[in-house]
Amino acid sequence: DFNNLLTAIQLQLSGLLERHPVGDPSYEGLNEIRQTAIRAADLVRKLLAFSRKSTVRRERLDLGELVGEFAVLLRRLLREDVRLETDYGRDVPLVLADKSQLETAVMNLAVNARDAMRGVVEPGAGVVTIKTRRLTGAQARDLGWREATEEVALIEVSDTGPGVPAALLDKIFEPFFTTKAVNEGTGMGLATVYGIAQQAGGHITVANLENAGAAFRIFLPAATAEELVEAPVVEKVVKAPRDLSGAGRILFVEDEAAVRGIAARLLRQRGYEVIEAADGEEALILAEEWAGQIDMLISDVIMPGLDGPSLLRKARPFLGDAPVMFISGYAESDFSDLLQDEVGVSFLPKPLDIKTLAERVKQELHAG
């Protein structure tokens, strides 16, 4: 529901900003609203990550490579406040996880470590250390992951700060829990990391170190040989065309009237013919009425009555080989099993903005 509201806001703002570009008296206010909507969307993504409902793009990952590539950015992020050290273990197994999410998790932990040392450790004297290790199941269980698999990959982020007060250890991963001052944090950073670890099939723990500081440990199950064979090869993103106009007849199915109306209007402005449907049942009737004449189906996933995947199964005879794009605020993995052997299906997460939507529509129609 929040993503639908944000989609309506962002799509409406996209249209307004096109009519009131930089230099227009209204631009500054509209852009401020857009930035607020972007922050709200980021908070929703963090909530979805905690609840394990965010969109995941799993790929085979070498944790050493991931940390090594990301360390340059982290050093700039941490600035001169602290020193970043890396310690790469040997024979760390590959894992299947979302690279972007893991980078977010490591970044959140590193920033949290920096903040924990601020005002306590002399500027420049603090150290954040990121380790990668291969663990046996027994070793992982000893460190706190009770349900550890036989082989585990570990990312540990530690600091030389004061450690975590014992009374807070059980609360630290709760959503909105924070010890920071008002306006200095949402309390979602560590909750997001917790959700990312869980969504990757792993676990996270926190422990105070004997000398000083705390260690946050992300445990990830090692990918099996079968999983590595089946893992999709991640393709490089093709640069979107600058000209976002196009042509074709689109059946747009969305039960949220504001989202449907704004998206349809903005797509029409770019040259598309858009047939609107408020639910799956209406869309099925329209698909049969326009059999063989629909160039693309765009549909929400969760709708009352006939949901998106069920609609596709029933409407496919009328759609032929037309590409299909599902839009949803939930993770693609939550409904991908319902698609069975369907081909030509893509996914676009909510909240939407018109540029991304227009880019993807043009790409899908061109590919088809």
C-alpha positions in Angstrom: 0.0 0.0 0.0 2.8 2.4 0.9 4.6 1.6 -2.4 1.3 2.3 -4.3 1.0 5.7 -2.7 4.7 6.5 -3.4 4.3 5.3 -7.0 1.4 7.7 -7.5 3.4 10.6 -5.9 6.5 9.9 -7.9 4.7 9.4 -11.2 2.8 12.7 -10.7 6.0 14.5 -9.8 7.7 13.2 -12.9 5.1 14.8 -15.1 5.2 18.1 -13.1 9.0 18.3 -13.3 8.9 17.8 -17.0 6.6 20.9 -17.2 8.6 22.8 -14.6 12.3 22.1 -15.3 15.4 23.7 -13.7 15.0 27.5 -13.7 11.2 27.4 -13.3 10.0 29.1 -10.1 8.2 25.9 -9.1 11.2 23.6 -9.7 12.8 23.9 -6.2 9.7 23.0 -4.3 8.8 20.1 -6.6 12.3 18.7 -6.4 12.2 18.9 -2.6 9.0 16.9 -2.6 10.6 14.4 -5.0 13.7 14.0 -2.7 11.3 13.4 0.3 9.5 10.7 -1.7 12.8 9.1 -2.6 13.7 9.0 1.2 10.3 7.5 1.9 10.9 4.8 -0.7 14.3 4.1 0.8 12.6 3.6 4.2 10.1 1.2 2.7 12.9 -0.8 1.1 14.6 -1.1 4.4 11.3 -2.3 6.0 10.9 -4.9 3.2 14.5 -6.0 3.7 13.9 -6.6 7.4 10.7 -8.5 6.7 12.5 -10.5 3.9 10.1 -9.2 1.2 12.5 -7.0 -0.8 13.4 -7.9 -4.3 16.5 -10.2 -4.5 18.8 -10.8 -7.5 20.9 -13.7 -6.4 24.2 -14.4 -8.1 27.4 -16.3 -7.2 29.7 -14.2 -5.1 33.2 -14.4 -3.9 33.1 -12.5 -0.6 36.8 -11.5 -0.9 36.2 -9.9 -4.2 33.1 -8.2 -3.0 34.9 -6.7 0.0 38.0 -5.8 -2.0 36.0 -3.9 -4.7 33.9 -2.2 -2.1 36.7 -1.2 0.3 37.8 1.8 -1.9 34.3 3.3 -1.6 34.2 2.5 2.2 37.5 4.3 2.8 36.1 7.4 1.2 32.9 7.0 3.2 34.6 6.6 6.5 37.0 9.5 5.7 39.8 10.3 8.1 37.7 9.4 11.2 38.8 5.8 11.3 41.2 3.5 9.5 39.7 0.6 7.5 41.6 -2.7 7.5 40.7 -5.8 5.5 41.6 -9.4 6.4 40.8 -12.0 3.7 40.6 -15.6 4.7 41.7 -18.5 2.5 39.4 -20.9 0.7 36.2 -18.9 1.5 33.4 -20.7 -0.3 31.2 -19.0 -2.9 27.7 -17.9 -1.8 24.5 -17.2 -3.6 23.3 -13.7 -2.6 22.3 -10.3 -3.8 25.5 -8.3 -4.4 23.9 -4.9 -3.9 22.2 -6.0 -0.7 25.4 -7.5 0.8 27.3 -4.3 -0.1 24.5 -2.3 1.7 24.9 -4.6 4.7 28.6 -4.2 4.9 28.3 -0.4 4.5 25.7 -0.1 7.2 27.9 -2.1 9.6 31.0 -0.1 8.8 29.2 3.2 9.2 27.6 1.9 12.5 31.1 1.0 13.7 32.4 4.5 12.8 29.6 6.2 14.7 30.1 3.9 17.7 33.7 5.2 18.0 32.9 8.9 17.4 33.5 11.0 20.5 34.9 8.0 22.3 38.0 7.2 20.4 40.5 9.9 19.3 39.9 11.0 15.7 42.0 8.9 13.4 42.8 6.3 16.1 39.8 4.1 15.6 39.9 1.0 13.4 37.2 -0.8 11.4 38.2 -4.3 10.3 36.4 -6.4 7.7 37.2 -10.1 7.7 36.2 -12.9 5.4 36.5 -16.5 6.6 35.6 -20.1 5.8 33.9 -21.8 8.8 32.8 -25.3 9.4 29.2 -25.8 10.7 30.6 -26.5 14.2 32.6 -23.2 14.2 29.6 -21.2 13.0 27.4 -22.7 15.7 30.0 -21.9 18.4 29.9 -18.3 17.1 26.1 -18.1 17.4 24.4 -19.5 14.3 22.6 -22.5 15.7 21.2 -23.6 12.3 24.5 -23.4 10.5 25.0 -25.5 7.4 28.0 -27.8 6.9 30.1 -25.1 5.3 29.8 -21.4 6.0 31.2 -18.1 4.6 31.6 -15.3 7.1 31.9 -11.6 6.8 32.9 -9.9 10.1 32.9 -6.2 10.7 34.6 -5.2 14.0 35.7 -1.9 15.6 37.9 -0.7 18.4 35.1 1.3 20.1 33.4 0.8 23.5 31.4 -2.2 22.5 27.6 -2.7 22.8 26.1 -2.3 26.3 24.9 -5.7 27.5 21.3 -4.4 27.9 21.1 -3.5 24.2 22.5 -6.7 22.7 19.0 -8.3 22.4 17.4 -5.2 21.0 20.0 -4.0 18.5 18.5 -5.6 15.4 14.9 -4.4 16.1 13.4 -2.0 13.6 13.5 1.7 14.6 15.7 0.9 17.6 18.5 3.5 17.8 20.7 5.2 20.4 21.3 8.1 18.1 19.9 11.6 18.6 16.7 12.6 16.8 17.3 13.2 13.1 20.6 11.4 13.2 19.2 8.0 12.1 16.0 6.0 11.5 17.0 3.0 13.5 16.7 0.8 10.4 20.4 0.3 9.6 21.0 -2.8 11.6 17.5 -4.1 11.1 18.1 -3.9 7.4 21.3 -5.9 7.8 19.4 -8.5 9.8 16.8 -8.8 7.0 19.4 -9.0 4.3 21.2 -11.9 6.1 18.0 -13.7 6.7 16.9 -13.3 3.1 20.2 -14.7 1.9 19.5 -17.8 4.0 22.0 -16.8 6.6 22.2 -15.2 10.0 23.8 -12.3 11.9 25.1 -12.0 15.4 26.8 -9.3 17.5 29.4 -9.9 20.3 31.6 -7.7 22.3 35.3 -8.4 21.9 37.6 -9.1 24.9 39.9 -6.1 24.5 37.5 -3.5 23.1 34.9 -3.0 20.5 32.2 -5.1 19.0 32.1 -7.6 16.1 29.1 -8.1 13.8 29.2 -11.4 12.0 27.2 -12.2 8.9 27.0 -16.0 8.3 26.1 -17.2 4.8 25.6 -20.8 3.7 28.2 -22.0 1.1 26.6 -22.5 -2.3 26.4 -26.2 -3.3 27.8 -27.4 -6.6 24.3 -27.9 -7.9 23.3 -24.3 -6.9 26.3 -22.9 -8.7 25.5 -24.7 -11.9 21.9 -23.4 -11.7 22.8 -19.9 -10.7 21.9 -17.3 -13.4 24.7 -15.4 -15.1 24.3 -11.8 -14.3 24.2 -9.7 -17.5 25.5 -6.2 -17.7 22.8 -3.6 -17.7 22.2 -2.3 -21.2 22.2 1.5 -21.3 18.7 2.7 -21.7 17.9 4.7 -24.9 17.6 8.4 -24.3 14.5 8.7 -26.5 11.8 7.4 -24.3 8.9 7.7 -26.8 7.5 4.6 -28.4 4.6 3.0 -30.0 2.4 0.0 -29.3 -0.8 -1.1 -27.5 -0.3 -1.8 -23.8 -2.8 -3.5 -21.5 -2.1 -1.9 -18.1 -3.6 -3.7 -15.1 -3.5 -2.1 -11.6 -6.2 -2.1 -8.9 -4.9 1.2 -7.4 -6.7 3.8 -9.5 -4.2 6.6 -8.8 -1.2 4.5 -10.0 -3.1 3.2 -13.0 -4.4 6.6 -14.1 -1.1 8.5 -13.8 1.0 5.7 -15.4 -1.4 5.3 -18.3 -1.5 9.1 -18.9 2.3 9.4 -18.9 2.7 6.4 -21.2 0.2 7.9 -23.6 2.2 11.1 -23.6 5.1 9.1 -24.9 3.2 7.6 -27.8 1.7 4.4 -26.5 -1.9 3.4 -26.7 -2.9 2.2 -23.2 -5.9 0.0 -22.3 -6.7 0.2 -18.6 -8.0 -2.5 -16.4 -8.8 -2.2 -12.7 -8.5 -5.9 -11.8 -7.6 -9.3 -13.3 -11.1 -10.2 -14.3 -11.6 -7.0 -16.3 -8.1 -7.5 -17.9 -9.0 -11.0 -19.0 -12.1 -9.7 -20.7 -10.1 -7.0 -22.5 -7.4 -9.4 -23.5 -10.0 -11.6 -25.2 -11.6 -8.6 -26.8 -8.3 -7.4 -28.2 -6.9 -10.9 -28.9 -3.7 -10.7 -31.0 -3.7 -6.9 -30.9 -2.0 -6.3 -27.5 1.8 -5.6 -27.8 2.6 -5.8 -24.1 0.9 -6.6 -20.7 1.9 -4.7 -17.6 0.2 -6.0 -14.5 0.3 -5.6 -10.7 1.0 -8.9 -8.9 -1.3 -8.7 -5.8 -4.9 -7.8 -6.8 -8.3 -8.8 -5.4 -9.8 -11.7 -7.3 -7.5 -12.8 -10.1 -3.9 -12.0 -9.3 -1.2 -11.2 -11.8 0.3 -14.7 -12.4 -3.2 -16.2 -12.6 -4.2 -13.6 -15.1 -1.2 -14.3 -17.3 -2.0 -18.0 -17.4 -5.6 -17.4 -18.5 -4.8 -14.5 -20.9 -1.7 -16.0 -22.6 -3.7 -17.6 -25.5 -5.0 -14.0 -26.3 -1.6 -12.4 -25.9 0.5 -14.6 -28.1 4.2 -13.8 -27.6 3.7 -10.3 -26.2 6.1 -9.4 -23.4 4.8 -9.3 -19.9 6.0 -7.1 -17.1 4.9 -7.5 -13.5 5.1 -4.5 -11.1 5.0 -5.0 -7.4 6.3 -3.8 -4.1 7.1 -7.3 -3.0 10.0 -9.5 -3.9 10.0 -11.2 -7.3 10.9 -14.5 -5.6 7.6 -14.4 -3.7 5.6 -15.1 -6.9 8.2 -16.4 -9.4 7.2 -20.0 -8.6 3.7 -19.2 -9.8 4.9 -18.4 -13.3 5.9 -22.0 -14.0 7.3 -22.2 -17.5 6.3 -18.7 -18.7 8.8 -16.9 -20.9 9.1 -13.3 -21.9 8.2 -12.2 -18.3 10.1 -9.3 -16.6 9.7 -7.6 -13.2 9.8 -3.9 -12.1 9.7 -3.1 -8.4 7.5 -0.4 -7.0 7.6 2.5 -6.3 7.8 3.4 -10.0 9.0 6.5 -11.7 8.1 7.4 -15.3 11.6 7.4 -16.6 12.4 3.9 -15.4 9.0 2.6 -16.5 9.3 4.2 -20.0 12.9 2.8 -20.4 11.8 -0.7 -19.5 8.7 -0.6 -21.7 10.8 0.5 -24.7 13.4 -2.1 -24.0 10.9 -4.9 -23.6 9.0 -4.0 -26.8 12.2 -3.6 -28.7 13.5 -7.0 -27.5 10.2 -8.6 -28.5 
